[in-house]
Amino acid sequence: MQRVTISIDDQLVETLDQLIAERGYQSRSEAMRDLVRGAIESWRQENSRSEHCVANLSYVFDRRTRSLPQRLADLQHEHHDLVAASTLVRLDHDHGLESVMLKGPTRQVKAFADQVRAERGVRFGTINMLDVEAGDGHDHAGAHDHHGHAHMSPRSK
């Protein structure tokens, strides 16, 4: 294990200490290791070179933005091969939170997510991605037809 010394401003330390207390960490070091692991995993997911993925794109949008709800629906229809499901939660009279489950080629999933997040009136867009291997392999006996779809098995790292 290596010791790393960092400088953090007072307000950030206060927030870190609140996080430590709320999550029950035993020390700042333990919390920092966990936060660094999370940041590295997020970075890996965003920069994955995997050919296929499953993903959850979540974003808040302002329905008052001219024709935005229709544009978002149209984007999902145009990419029906990527969109597995979507859920809309109305937050108030003007804002909605949408979560879109995606699966397919990683480049296309990222491009779709970037296109949605770039729409005027979309805020707080976040994508969580999981690398998968597309294929027809089975670990169990018994042949069956996939009817035009492939399995999306999580990649083991």
N, C-alpha and C positions, 0 to 999 in steps of 0.2 A: 504494500500500500504506500502511496506517496502523499506527502503533505502539500497542499496548494493553498497559498494565502491570497485572499482577494479583499478589495476595499469596496464597501457598499455604503451608499448615503443613508443617513439616519431614518428617513421616511421608509425606504425599502427594507431596512432592518426591522422596523416596527411591524411592517406587513408580514415579513418572513416569520417573526416571532409569533404573530397571530396564527399563521398557518401551522407552525410547529405545535402550538397549544391545541388548536382545533383538531388536528390529525393525530395527535398523540405521539409525535416523534420524541425520542429520548435526548436528541442533541441537534444542534444546527448542522453538524457534519452529516448526520443521518438524513436530514431533510434535504440538504444540498445534493447529496449523492442521488437521492430519489428524483429530485428535480432535473438534474443533469441527465440521468437515464431517460426520463420522459422526453426531454428536449432532443436527445440523440435519436430516440425511436421516431419521434415526429419528423425529424430531418431525414431519416432513412426512408420513411414512408413517402414523403414528398419528392424524394430524389431516387426512387426505386427504378431499377432498370429491368424489372420483371416484365415479361410480355403480357401477362393478364393480371387482373385484380378484381376484387370486390371493394366497394367503397360506400361511404355514407357522406353525402354532401348536405350540410345544414346551413341555412341562411335566414336572415330576417329581411323582409321586404316591405316597402311602403306601398300599399295598394292604391294610394292617391296618385302615384306617379303614372302619368299618362300611358294607358294600355299595358302597364307592366304585368298584371296578372295574366292577361291573354298572351303576351310575349313569352312568359315563363312556361305557360301550358303548351304553347306552340313548340318551344324548344324541346320540351319533353316528348312531344309527339314526333318531332323530326328525328329524335334519337331513341325511338322506341326499342331499338335493339340493345341499348345500354341501360335503359331505365327498367328496373325490376319492380319498383314500388315507390310510392310517395305518400307522405302524410303532411297535412296542413293543420296547424294549430293557430287559431285566431287569437292574437294577444290582446288587442283592443280594437277600437273602431277603425283604426288606420293601418295596423301592422299585423303581419302574419309571420309565423315561423314555419318553414317548410324543411322537411327532411326527405331526401331522395336517395334511395338505395340503387346503386349502379353495379353493373358487372360487365366485363368485357376486356378488350385490349386496353392496356394501361394508358397508352398515348391518347386514345380516343376519350377515355374517361377523364383524364386530366384536361383535355381540350374542352370538353363539355363543361366541366366544373369552372374553368377559367372564363368561358363564355357567359355562364350564369352570373358569376361573381362580378363580371365587368358591366353588367346591366345597370343603368342608372336607376337608383332606388333600392338596390340590393345592398345590404350591409351585413357585417359580421359573418361572411361566408367562410366556412371551415370544411375541409375534407379530411376524412380518416380513411386510409387505404390499407388493404390487406393483400399481400402478394398471394397469388394462387397459381396452381398448375392446371391448365385445361387439358382434359383427356378423358378417355373412356375406360381407364383401368379400374379393376375391382379387387377388393380383398376378400370377397365372399364368393361362394359357389353360385352357379345359376346364371345362365346367359339371359339377357333381355335387350330389347331395342330402346335406344335413347330418343327416338322420334325427333332427330334433328338437333338435339342439344348435347353439350359436353358437360362433364362434371367439372366443378371448380373447387379443387381440393387445396386447403391451406398449405403453403410451402413450409417445409421444415428447414429452419436455418441452422 
